[in-house]
Amino acid sequence: MAHRTVIVGAGIAGVSAAAAMRRSGYEGDIVLLGEEPELPYRRPPVSKEIVRGEKTPDEIRIKKPEWYDQQSVTLRTGVTVASIDTEAHVVHLADGEEVGYDQLLLATGGRARNPWSASGIRTLRSLADVPRLQSELTPGSHLIVVGAGLIGSEIAASARTMGCEVTLLETAALPLPRLLPPELGELYVDLHKSEGTDLHTGVQVTSIEDEGDQTTVRASDGRSWSAPVVVVAVGMEPNVELAEAAGIEVANGIVVDAFGRTSAPDVFAAGDVANQPNGVLGGRHRVEHWQGAQNHGTAIGKVMAGGDVPFVEVPWCWSDQYGHNLQVTGWPETTHELVVHGSLHDRDFIAYLLDDGVVRGAVGIGRPRDIRAAEKWIAAGQRLEDALEGDA
């Protein structure tokens, strides 16, 4: 009897898993189910080149349309999975169809977090979010962005590039609080302000409400801001509902082991939704970055094709804002010692984050080679002085 793998989620983790399975010699059926009607695409450009109109959706496809046929991957877009029966090994679709599987991969990703309901609110996570927001980002228009993390900061930068007036609100004391230590967060305060973005930090948003043709954001200290459009960029919620309803263990994502296995037999999870072991520092983590989802999907695809190599990786991500390419690797913490090589003022530097001399994270602008080297040092648990001597 033919062996069948069903992959729920046609983002980078799901597509990468399918590709890895074929490269590893898997000959069974692969069925890739995507909820969006689009051919699978790369998400990072959505908040940058796509919303600015510099690229088209066809330019950001993960694979060319013909690849799926060439690799005998049955891609079904616009399909909603209603439930999973892990005992019967069946995926139930919303239209009543049943799809049986021998093994199942949940690569369901996440959705934009939005605790408010005003009609003037926008989110930007998928291609479907782009047309309406893009039509509203016209020169001279006013936009409020709630959240100065990666996506919020990129949206603010894109809108400024398009000639919009931008107000950027952040709960933390500095932008990019999950990635940057305070000294580097200050750099991004200066960058936003130098580009004309009206940045306000320490803002505890209590409500977002429609008021006529304006949408008003109110803070706990009495401050308020109004604009026709408010983009909420306050993180993502992992899509765990299918797994949870099927009785699969869930805790800040779908809990998996180092091989991507969930608590249910023959069910795996990969990408943004997977709460996985941290093979470098110990403990567990859920990574919400493009490369992490791509490489995790690839690794789990190899396991599903019969491999037995655990996934261990140091996280890496990037952000393009106002023409500056920021790269971050590892696990930077505010308690780490900061050692900077280069110039913060000129925005040309590599900053190492040290825990008792050991490199645990690195942040750089304009230093991609240094970041790649730091990634290896973090994986090896090297002390900075030893790593620099060995690299000399």
Secondary structure, DSSP 8 states (H G I E B T S, - for coil): ---EEEEE--SHHHHHHHHHHHHTT--SEEEEE-SSSS--B-SGGGGTTTTTTSS-GGGGBSS-HHHHHHTTEEEE-S--EEEEETTTTEEEETTS-EEE-SEEEE---EEE------TTEE--SSGGGHHHHHHH--TT-EEEEE--SHHHHHHHHHHHHTT-EEEEEESSSSSSTTT--HHHHHHHHHHHHHTT-EEEES--EEEEEEETTEEEEEETTS-EEEESEEEE-S-EEE--HHHHHTT--BSSSEE--TT-B-SSTTEEE-GGGEEEE-TTTSSEE---SHHHHHHHHHHHHHHHTT---------EEEEEETTEEEEEEE---TTSEEEEEEETTTTEEEEEEEETTEEEEEEEES-HHHHHHHHHHHHHT-BHHHHHHHH-
